[in-house]
Every structure is written in structure tokens, then in C-alpha cells.
Amino acid sequence: MRVVFLHIPKTAGQSVHAALESAFEPAAICPARVNDQLRLLSIAELNRYQVFSGHFDWCLLDCLKGPSYRFTILRDPMERILSFYFFLRKQGEALSPAERAKPQHTGMRAAAEMTPDEYFLAGPPHLRNFLNDHYDNFYTYYFAGRTYRGRTGLVGLQNRGVFSREKLMDVARANLAELDRVFTVDEMPAVFETIGQLAMPGRSLPRSEFRNNVNDSLPVQSRVQRLRELGASEETMKCIASWCEMDNELYAHYSARHKQPGAA
């Protein structure tokens, strides 16, 4: 049984990866954590591993042979976006001016140096592309397109009227239903329990509970207030809200389902 964890940024994925490292031998875990690393491996090399955990295009793992347990974790969409933004801002502010200027730190630099309005509404094309792909209804586009750049691949079809909003949502829901489990961050004990059940013989999770690292424990309204204090306009708040519109529907379904007795 292979284990595939599709890690969406800012959904406690580091804690999940640490749990998987405890549950499986190092040689069983694919060392790739992002797409660029995954692409360096041949199909034969990929099939040597039992566990895959990272920010992956789902479609890149279609070549895996045999049965697998595939899961992901969702978080309140607004909370995820603001957590992502403040994480990048904090990381950027901690860098020296020289480090911040390096190309690999472009996202952190933008979050740290731009006003919220500049960051969310303006900025250069490469920043707009990043925000569109990682913030704009990410769940919907990722699961409909099965790639991190799902929005880039699908929005053109939408603009031409080939792919309606309803069809996009239907495809995202259908693909999510193909996963063995869709957790929410409110279900982290169940995530760790499941990993324990999947663990290799002789391997087990530590008795202490893994840290639920969803950045911090601030409620979403506290982050909204902080963003406003930094100068975010109503236009920025409306933009972020629009980036959550479709994702809210997906999240509401799984959030409600996990609260029902015996829900899977």
C-alpha cells in the first residue's frame, strides 16, 4: 500500500510529514517534496518508494503502480490565504536586505515590502501569476486541474465559455471524491491515527501528539483586523473574499461532513 499525501500550503503539512517519517523507514519515503524534485525521478525510480508527501501536482503521481492511500487536508480558505500571506511577510522581514534581494526570495520580499493593496491588487506580472495560482480559489482549481497551476490551465477555458463555474466545481468535487480521505485541520488527531494505522510493521508514532503547525492559533478575524491595520482597503478585502468563493463551498462540505458521527 503506497501512501500519497497531497500537501496544500499552510494546512499543517509539516506535522503530517513528520508523522509519516516516524511511521515509515527512511528508504520508503520519496525524498522529493516539490514538483521540480519529483520531475528529476524516472517512473521506475518513483515506484521504488512507498510514501509521497509534498507540494505535488497530483497528475505527476499517476504513474505509481499498485494500490495506494491518497489523502489531503483542507483549511478554512480565508484563514489559509491570510496565514500564507503573514507567513511570507514574517519570513521576508526576518531576512537581511541582501538576502531579501535574492531571486528565490521574491515572494517574501513582496509580502514584506509592499502594502497589502500593492501586494494583493497590483505588483509585477510574476507576482500576479503567483497569487492567482496559489490564492485564487486554490482548492477548486488544484483539484479540478490536478496541478498547482490549475488556474492557469483552466481560466482560459472559462473566459472562452468552454468551462462554466458549475462544471469547474463539479470536476473539483468529483476528483476530490477519488481520494481515500479529505481531512480538515480540525481533524488532526484523526490524521495521525490514520497514519499510525498505515505505519510499517515495527514503526509507530510517538505517544506525544504532533504539533498542529498551521502557523499560529489566531482566529481569522484577528488576521483580517491586522491586515486592515496595515492599510488594506475594502477593494483588497473584496478581492481576497472573491478568492475564497468557490473554495468555501468545497470546504463547507468536508467541514460539515467530518462533524457527523461515523463520517469518513
C-alpha positions as CSV (number, residue, x, y, z in Angstrom):
1,M,0.0,0.0,0.0
2,R,1.5,3.3,-1.1
3,V,0.7,6.5,0.8
4,V,0.3,9.7,-1.0
5,F,-0.2,13.0,0.9
6,L,-1.1,15.9,-1.3
7,H,0.2,18.8,0.8
8,I,-1.6,22.1,0.3
9,P,0.5,25.0,1.8
10,K,-0.5,26.2,5.3
11,T,-2.6,23.1,6.2
12,A,-0.4,21.6,8.9
13,G,1.6,19.6,6.3
14,Q,4.9,19.8,8.1
15,S,3.4,18.0,11.1
16,V,1.9,15.3,8.8
17,H,5.2,14.8,7.1
18,A,7.0,14.4,10.4
19,A,4.4,11.8,11.4
20,L,5.0,9.9,8.1
21,E,8.7,9.9,8.8
22,S,8.1,8.2,12.1
23,A,5.7,5.7,10.6
24,F,7.9,4.5,7.7
25,E,11.6,3.7,7.2
26,P,13.6,6.5,5.5
27,A,14.2,4.4,2.5
28,A,10.5,4.0,1.9
29,I,9.9,7.8,1.7
30,C,10.4,9.6,-1.6
31,P,12.9,12.4,-1.0
32,A,11.1,14.8,-3.4
33,R,8.9,17.4,-1.6
34,V,8.1,19.7,-4.6
35,N,7.4,19.2,-8.3
36,D,10.8,20.2,-9.5
37,Q,12.4,17.5,-7.4
38,L,9.7,14.9,-8.4
39,R,10.4,15.6,-12.1
40,L,14.0,14.5,-11.7
41,L,12.9,10.9,-10.9
42,S,12.1,8.4,-13.6
43,I,8.9,6.3,-13.4
44,A,10.9,3.3,-12.3
45,E,12.6,5.4,-9.6
46,L,9.3,6.8,-8.3
47,N,7.9,3.3,-8.0
48,R,10.7,2.3,-5.6
49,Y,9.1,4.4,-2.9
50,Q,6.1,3.7,-0.7
51,V,5.4,7.2,0.7
52,F,5.0,10.5,-1.2
53,S,4.5,13.7,0.8
54,G,4.8,17.2,-0.6
55,H,3.5,20.1,-2.7
56,F,2.9,17.9,-5.8
57,D,0.9,18.1,-8.9
58,W,-1.4,15.2,-8.4
59,C,-1.2,14.2,-12.0
60,L,2.6,13.6,-11.7
61,L,1.8,10.6,-9.5
62,D,-0.5,8.8,-11.9
63,C,2.4,6.6,-12.9
64,L,2.5,4.9,-9.4
65,K,1.7,1.2,-9.6
66,G,-0.5,-0.8,-7.2
67,P,-2.9,0.2,-4.5
68,S,-2.4,3.5,-2.6
69,Y,-4.0,5.5,0.2
70,R,-4.3,9.1,-1.0
71,F,-5.3,12.0,1.2
72,T,-5.2,15.7,1.7
73,I,-6.1,18.3,4.3
74,L,-8.2,21.4,3.8
75,R,-8.4,24.6,5.9
76,D,-10.8,27.5,6.0
77,P,-10.0,29.3,2.7
78,M,-9.8,32.8,4.1
79,E,-7.7,31.6,7.0
80,R,-5.3,29.8,4.7
81,I,-4.7,32.8,2.4
82,L,-4.1,35.2,5.3
83,S,-1.9,32.6,7.1
84,F,0.1,32.2,3.9
85,Y,0.5,36.0,3.4
86,F,1.6,36.7,7.0
87,F,4.0,33.7,6.9
88,L,5.7,35.1,3.8
89,R,5.7,38.6,5.3
90,K,7.3,37.4,8.6
91,Q,9.9,35.4,6.7
92,G,10.7,38.4,4.5
93,E,11.0,40.8,7.4
94,A,13.5,38.4,9.1
95,L,15.8,38.4,6.1
96,S,18.7,40.9,5.7
97,P,18.3,43.4,2.8
98,A,20.9,41.4,0.9
99,E,19.1,38.1,1.4
100,R,15.8,39.6,0.7
101,A,17.0,40.8,-2.7
102,K,17.9,37.3,-3.9
103,P,15.6,35.9,-6.7
104,Q,14.5,32.9,-4.7
105,H,13.1,35.3,-2.0
106,T,10.9,37.3,-4.4
107,G,7.6,36.3,-2.8
108,M,8.9,37.0,0.7
109,R,10.3,40.4,-0.4
110,A,7.0,41.3,-2.0
111,A,5.0,40.5,1.1
112,A,7.4,42.3,3.4
113,E,7.9,45.5,1.4
114,M,4.6,46.1,-0.4
115,T,1.5,47.4,1.2
116,P,-1.4,45.0,1.3
117,D,-3.1,46.8,-1.6
118,E,0.1,46.7,-3.7
119,Y,0.5,43.0,-2.9
120,F,-3.0,41.8,-3.4
121,L,-4.1,44.2,-6.2
122,A,-1.1,45.3,-8.2
123,G,2.6,44.2,-8.5
124,P,4.5,42.8,-11.4
125,P,3.2,40.0,-13.6
126,H,5.2,37.3,-11.9
127,L,3.6,38.2,-8.6
128,R,0.2,38.3,-10.1
129,N,0.8,34.8,-11.5
130,F,1.9,33.5,-8.1
131,L,-1.1,35.0,-6.3
132,N,-3.5,33.7,-9.0
133,D,-2.1,30.2,-8.8
134,H,-1.7,29.9,-5.0
135,Y,-4.5,32.1,-3.7
136,D,-7.4,32.4,-6.1
137,N,-9.8,29.5,-5.2
138,F,-6.8,27.2,-5.0
139,Y,-8.7,24.1,-3.8
140,T,-11.1,24.3,-6.7
141,Y,-8.5,24.9,-9.5
142,Y,-6.0,22.4,-8.0
143,F,-8.4,19.5,-7.7
144,A,-10.2,20.3,-11.0
145,G,-6.9,20.6,-12.9
146,R,-4.9,18.2,-10.6
147,T,-1.9,20.6,-10.8
148,Y,-0.6,23.6,-8.8
149,R,-1.1,25.7,-11.8
150,G,-4.6,24.5,-12.3
151,R,-6.0,28.1,-12.6
152,T,-3.6,29.0,-15.3
153,G,-4.7,26.0,-17.3
154,L,-8.4,26.4,-16.8
155,V,-9.2,30.1,-16.6
156,G,-8.7,30.5,-20.4
157,L,-11.4,27.8,-20.9
158,Q,-13.6,29.7,-18.5
159,N,-13.0,33.0,-20.3
160,R,-14.0,31.4,-23.6
161,G,-17.2,30.0,-22.1
162,V,-16.0,26.4,-22.6
163,F,-15.8,25.6,-18.9
164,S,-18.6,27.0,-16.7
165,R,-18.3,27.7,-13.0
166,E,-20.7,24.9,-12.4
167,K,-18.6,22.4,-14.5
168,L,-15.4,23.5,-12.7
169,M,-16.9,22.9,-9.3
170,D,-18.4,19.5,-10.5
171,V,-14.9,18.3,-11.7
172,A,-13.2,19.5,-8.5
173,R,-15.8,17.7,-6.4
174,A,-15.6,14.5,-8.5
175,N,-11.8,14.5,-8.3
176,L,-11.8,15.1,-4.5
177,A,-14.2,12.1,-4.2
178,E,-11.4,9.9,-5.7
179,L,-9.2,10.5,-2.7
180,D,-9.4,8.0,0.1
181,R,-9.8,10.8,2.7
182,V,-10.2,14.5,2.7
183,F,-9.5,15.8,6.2
184,T,-9.8,19.3,7.6
185,V,-7.3,20.9,10.0
186,D,-9.9,20.3,12.8
187,E,-9.4,16.6,12.4
188,M,-5.6,16.4,13.0
189,P,-6.0,13.6,15.7
190,A,-7.8,11.5,13.1
191,V,-5.0,12.3,10.6
192,F,-2.3,11.0,13.0
193,E,-4.4,8.0,13.9
194,T,-4.8,7.1,10.2
195,I,-1.0,7.4,9.7
196,G,-0.5,5.1,12.7
197,Q,-2.7,2.5,11.1
198,L,-0.8,2.7,7.8
199,A,2.6,2.5,9.5
200,M,5.2,-0.1,8.6
201,P,5.4,-3.1,11.0
202,G,7.6,-2.2,13.8
203,R,7.2,1.5,13.3
204,S,4.7,3.7,15.3
205,L,4.0,7.3,16.1
206,P,5.4,8.8,19.3
207,R,3.0,9.0,22.2
208,S,3.1,12.7,22.3
209,E,0.8,14.4,19.8
210,F,2.4,16.1,16.8
211,R,2.3,19.8,16.7
212,N,-0.5,21.2,14.6
213,N,1.6,23.7,12.8
214,V,-1.0,25.8,11.0
215,N,1.3,28.9,11.6
216,D,-0.4,30.2,14.7
217,S,-3.6,30.0,16.6
218,L,-5.0,33.4,15.7
219,P,-8.7,33.3,14.6
220,V,-9.3,34.5,11.0
221,Q,-10.9,37.8,12.2
222,S,-7.7,38.7,14.1
223,R,-5.8,38.3,10.8
224,V,-8.4,40.4,9.0
225,Q,-8.0,43.1,11.6
226,R,-4.3,43.0,11.3
227,L,-4.4,43.3,7.6
228,R,-6.7,46.3,7.9
229,E,-4.3,47.9,10.3
230,L,-1.6,47.5,7.7
231,G,-3.7,49.6,5.4
232,A,-5.8,47.0,3.4
233,S,-8.6,48.7,1.6
234,E,-12.1,47.4,1.1
235,E,-11.1,46.6,-2.5
236,T,-8.4,44.3,-1.2
237,M,-10.7,42.6,1.2
238,K,-13.3,42.1,-1.6
239,C,-10.5,40.6,-3.8
240,I,-9.5,38.1,-1.1
241,A,-13.1,37.2,-0.4
242,S,-13.6,36.5,-4.2
243,W,-10.6,34.2,-4.0
244,C,-12.4,32.1,-1.4
245,E,-15.9,32.0,-3.1
246,M,-15.7,28.5,-4.7
247,D,-13.3,27.1,-2.1
248,N,-15.7,28.0,0.6
249,E,-18.3,25.6,-0.9
250,L,-15.8,22.7,-1.0
251,Y,-14.5,23.4,2.5
252,A,-18.0,23.7,3.9
253,H,-18.9,20.2,2.6
254,Y,-15.9,18.5,4.2
255,S,-16.0,20.6,7.3
256,A,-19.6,19.7,7.9
257,R,-19.1,16.0,7.0
258,H,-16.3,15.4,9.5
259,K,-18.6,16.6,12.3
260,Q,-21.2,14.0,11.5
261,P,-20.9,10.7,13.6
262,G,-19.2,8.0,11.6
263,A,-18.2,10.3,8.8
264,A,-15.3,9.2,6.6
